[in-house]
Amino acid sequence: MPVDGDPIRDGAVAIGDDGRIAAVGPAAELGPGERFDGAVILPGFVNAHSHLEYAVYAGFGDGLPFAPWISLHVSRKAKLELAEMEAIARVGAADCLRSGVTTVGDASFAGAAATACAELGLRAVVYLEVFGGPEAIAERFEPMRERLAGTLPARVRIGISPHAPYTCTPDLYAACMTLGIPVSTHLSESEHEAAYVRDGSGPWAELADLLVEPLGTSGIRALASRGLLDGRVVAAHCVTVDEEEIALLAAHDVAVAHCPRSNGYLGCGVAPLADLRRAGVCVAIATDSPASTPGFDMFAEMRAAVVAARSHERNAAALSAATALELSTLGGARALGMEAEIGSLVPGKQADVTVVSLDGSPFDPVEDPAAAAVLGGSPERVLATLVGGDDRYRRGTTVWRDLTRAARRARSRMLA
């Protein structure tokens, strides 16, 4: 499944010594190699919005309104040391590889995600999170970047994440934009957020001491009016957006990371995926984190996107399996500005490849390989995940017991 081309029955991918794709075509033409019977070969998933450092936060505060939910997470996270955050992030990176994810756009509170991606072999843009005013660049971002300097391979890049318009002033956004590096932020995730950002009203008023001053308008309008949105920005969520805000995202070339499971579990609503795409907004499907979803399962996320889009539009054709697959691979690559290197199986691109078994699934024998992979795939069916041609996960042989034990100890400490 090249994604930007037609499926190739009995197809193969040839990988060069440089870790790039040398050729894609019928296996009979490419010569002998490793064979995966009953499987589909996909580009590695590009998870454009993750939080690897929250890999063991599953279930914390499930069902709570957002204000007490976020307060619980903040208080529990404060119990951890950097080494424990790194242990959790390593499990997050391992879980991504197990799910066929080869690249993440990760919003990182402590920079631990960068270390984890470097060690486990993920490709990544790690957006170091900042909060408050412009002083956060010197006081928070620069120390994290300096600590990581010289420790990261070329496949792990550093970006910055002004967390959201309710935790960051416009001046901090402006300071982030002057750095000339990739930017990620959370935008328009819920009605309660929108009410607070607009005029300080709603349930979030009780969190005012932790937040910045309301903007008097929506986050998207405020940032756009100050020239703080452009093609470097990935905006997560964008659930509560109107027609004018969608037009602003499109006009400023802002990519949207669509996280349907997170939006649903937190009761935020359903993002207008069809409207965003019709307006020309670059959209990627992404998992967010186990703090708000069960895990980094891109198959479950694609299925949630399909269900949400079709339900929202009351139209079974609103989002096809093939399009969901594209938004999870090439769409994510475009959002991260990496479409020339990853996201599809094309000669010359990095050999970031996921092999998924369909053998014995309800879709076997396969009629529509995209539907079979999206609707019938799961992390348990991932046979192999390669990043730059290197094996990073093999079902049945790759185990991360020490990583899991360390992360569980960190979770126990948060629950104490």
N, C-alpha and C positions, 0 to 999 in steps of 0.2 A: 504494500500500500504506500506508494510514494507520497500521497496526500495532494500534491499539486499536479498529479497525473493519474491516469486510469490504473486500476488494480492490474497486477500481472500475475496470472495463474502460473503456478510452479515457478515463481520468480526468485531472484537471488540478488544479494548486494555484495559486491566485491569491495574489500577494504584494502587500501594501500598501506605501505610501511609508514607513511606519515600520519596515519590515523584519520585520513579522509576517505570519502567514498570514491572509489576508482571507477565503478560502473554499476548500473542497475539494469536488469533485464531478465529474460528467461534463463533459468539455471542451466539448461542444456547449452546455451551459448557462452556462459561465463566460466564453465569448467567445473571441476570437482571442488568440493568444500564441505564444511559442516552442514548437515541437513537437519531440519526440524519438521518432521512429518506432522501433518494436521495442525499447522500453526500459521499465523500471519505475522509478517515482518512489518513493523511500523517505525516511523521516526520516533525518537524518544519524546515523551511528553515534556512540555515546557510549562511549568507551574508558575505563572507570573505573579502570584501573590501568596506567599507562605510565611509562617512564623515557626521555624524549626525549633526555636528555643522553648516552645510551648508544647512539645511533642507528648508530654505526659500529663497535660492539664485536662484530659478528657473528663467530662462530667462535672467539673467544678461549677457549682451554682446553677446546674441545669434547671431551667424553668423560671429562674428569677428575672424580674425586670432588669433593664440594662444598668441602672444606677447601682443597685446592690450587687449585681453580677460583676461589674468592673471593679467595685470596691473590694470584693472578695479576692479577685485575681491580683490586684495591686498588693494587698496585705500578704498574700501567700508568696508572691514572687519576691517580696522584700526579705524573706527568710533565707534566700539562696545566695551562695557565694559564686564567683565567676566559674570556678572549676565545676560546680554542679550544673550551671547553665550550659557549659560546654558538653558535659555528659549527656544532658537532655537533647541538645542540638545534634549530637552524633546519632542518637537514636532516630531523630527526625530525618536526618539525611539518609540513614539506612532504610527507613520506612518509605521514603520517596523512591529510592532505587528499587526496592522490592515492588513498588507499584508501577515501575516502568518510567518514572520521571528521571530525566537526564539533566535538566536545567531548572533552577529555581530563581525567582525574583523575590528575595527574602527580606522582610522588614525585621531588623535585628535590634533588640533592645540593648544587648550588651556586646555585640560583635562576636559572640560565640558561634553564630551560624557560619561565619567566614572560616573559622578554624575547622569546624566540622566538615564543611564542603571540601576544604583543602585536603583533609585527611582521608575522607571516604571516596573522593573522586567525582563529586558532583560538579557540574558547571554552574556558575551562579553570578548574579548581580546581588550583592548584599548591601541593602540600604540601611545604614546606621541611623537609628531613630533619635530625633531631637525633639525637645519640648520647651515651651515658654517663649522667651524673646530671643533676639539675635545674639545675646551673650552665650547661648547654648552652643554656638559654633566653636568658640574657644574653650568653653568649659566642659563640653561633653563630646562633641564630634571629633575635634582634633586629637584629644588624648586617645580615643578609641582607634582612630586611623593610624596614629603614630605607633601604638602598641602592635598593630597588625602589619605595619610596614616591613617589607622584606621577608614576610613569612608565607605569602600567598602565591600559588602558581598563577600563570597567565589566565587560566580558565575561571578564576575567581576575581571578580572586579568589585570595587567599592563604589557605592552610591550613597545617597543621603535620603532620609525619610522624615520630613516635617510631619509629625504624626497625623494631625487633623486640624481643621480650622477652629475647633473648640479647645485644643491644647497648645496651639502655636499661633503667635501673632502674625499679622501680615508682614511685619518687618523681619521675622525669622524666615518666613517663606522667601522673602526677597534676598536675604543673606544666603540661603541655600541655593537659589538660582544663580548667584554670582560665581559659584564654585565650578561650574562647567562640567558637572558629573551627573549621572542618571539620578532621577528623583522619583520617589514613590510617596503617595499620601492616601489617607482614607477620606473619602468624600461622600456626603449625602447618603449615609447608611440607613437612617431611620427618621421617622416623623418626630420623635423626641429630640434627636440631634438638631433637626431643622428648626424646631421651635426655639431651642436654646440659642443656636447661632444667630437666628433672626432677631430675637428681642429678649432673650434671657428667661423665657417662660417655659412652662411644662415641668415634667418630673426631674429634669436635669438641674433645675434651679438649686436643688439641695446639694449638688456637687460643685457649686460655683467657686468655692475656695480652691478646688483642684484645676479649674478651667480658666481660660483667658476670657477677656471681655467679649460679649456678643458683638457681632459685626454689623448688625442692623440690616442685613440681607443674607442671602444664602452664601455658603462657602464658595461655590462655583462663580457666582456673580462677583463676589468681592475679589477673588483672585484674578479673574479675567479683567476686571476694571483696572487693576494695577499692573497688568502685563506679566502676571506670574504663572501663566499656563502656556506650555508649548510642547513640542514633540518629545522632549525628554521625560515628560511626566507620565507615570502610570497611576491612575486613580482607581483605588479599590472600592467596589460596591456600587455606588451611583444608583441606589434604589429609588430614592425620593427626588427624582429629577423631572422638571417640566420641559415643555417643548423648547423654550428659550434656552434653558440650561444645556439641553442636548445639543442645540445648535452651537452654543459656545464651546462645548467640548470638541465638536467636529471642526469648528473654525480654527481652533488652536491646536489641532492635531494631538489631543490628549488621548491616550489609550485607556481603556477601562478593563480592569480585572473583574470578571463576573464570578461571584462566589455564591451560587444558589443555595447550597446546603447551609452555609453560615447564615445567610439572610433568613432562611426559613426557620432554623433552630432557634435563632434569637428573636423571632417574631417581628423582623424588620419589614417583611413584605417580599414582593417579587420585582426585581429590576426589569425595566421595559426593554428587554433584549432586542426585540424586533425593531422598536423605534430607534434605538441606538445604531443598529446596523443599517437601517434605511437612511439614516442621516449621514452615514459614511464614517462613523466612529470605529476605530480599530478596537475590537473586543477579543479578549482572551478568557478562556474558562480556567479558573484557579480554585484551589482548595481552601484558602485561608488556613486556619490552624485547628488542632484538636482542642483548643480552648473553646471553640464554638462549633466544631464538627467532630465526628468520630475519628477522623484521621486523614492522611494524605492520599486517599484512594481516588485517583483520577477517573477511574471507571465509574465509580459511584457519583462523582461530580458531573461527569458528562451525562449520565442518566438523569440526574436531578435537573440539569439544564434543559434537557429535552422535555421532561415532564412539566417543568415550570413554564417553559415557553409555549408549549402546546395548550396548557391549561389557561395561561394568561390571555392568549390570543383566541382560545376556543377554535383551534385550527390544527389538525394533525400534521399539516405540512409546515407549521411555523418554524420548526428546527429539525432537520434531518439528522440521522446518525452520522452521515458523511460530513455535514457541516460542523457538528459537535466535535468530531475528530479533528477537523481542520482548526477549530478555535482552540483546541488543547495542544496543538503542535505548532503549526505555522503561525496561527494567531498569537500564541504566546511569544514566539520568536519576534514577530513584528512589534508587539507591545514593548519588548525589551530592546528593540533596535538591533536584533541579531539575526534577522531573516536571511542575510547573505551567508550566514555560517551554519545555521541549524534550522530545524522545523520541518524539513521535508527530505526525502531520500533522492538527492540530486548529486551527480558526480561533481566533485570539488568541495562539497560541504563536509563538515565534520561528521565522522561516522558515529553519530549518537543514535543508537538503534535499540528498539525494544522488540522482543519476540514473545508472542502471546499464543498459547495453545488453545485451540478451539475443539480439540479432540474430545468427543464425548459430551460436548455442550449441547444444549437444546437447538443450536444453530448448525450442528454437524449432521449431514453434509452441508457445506456452506453455499448459500445462494447469493447473499449480499455480504461481502466481507466487511464492509464498514458497519453494517448493522450487527453482524456477528461479533465484531471486536468491541463495539461500544456497548451493546445491550447484553452481551454474553461474557465479556471480559471481566477479570478481577485480579487483584494482586496475586491470588493463589494460582492463577493461570499464567503468570509471567514466568517464562523459562529463562530468559537472559536479558540483561540490561548492559549495554556497552556505551561508554563515553569516550569519544575520540578513538574508537576502535579497541579500547581496553575493556576487558571484562570487569564490571563493578558489582554484578550480582548474577548468580546462577542458582536456580531453584534446586534445593536439595543438597547443595554443597557450600553455599555461602551462609555462614551463621555469625551472629553478633551477640553471643551470650554475655560476654563481659560488658559490652555497651549497655545491654538491656538491664543487667543487674545494677550498674551504676546509676542509670536513670531511675530505676525503681526506688533506689535509696533516696534520691533527691525528691521524688514524689512523696515518699513517706515523711520526709522532713517537712514538706509543705503542709501535710495533713496533721502533723503533731500539734 
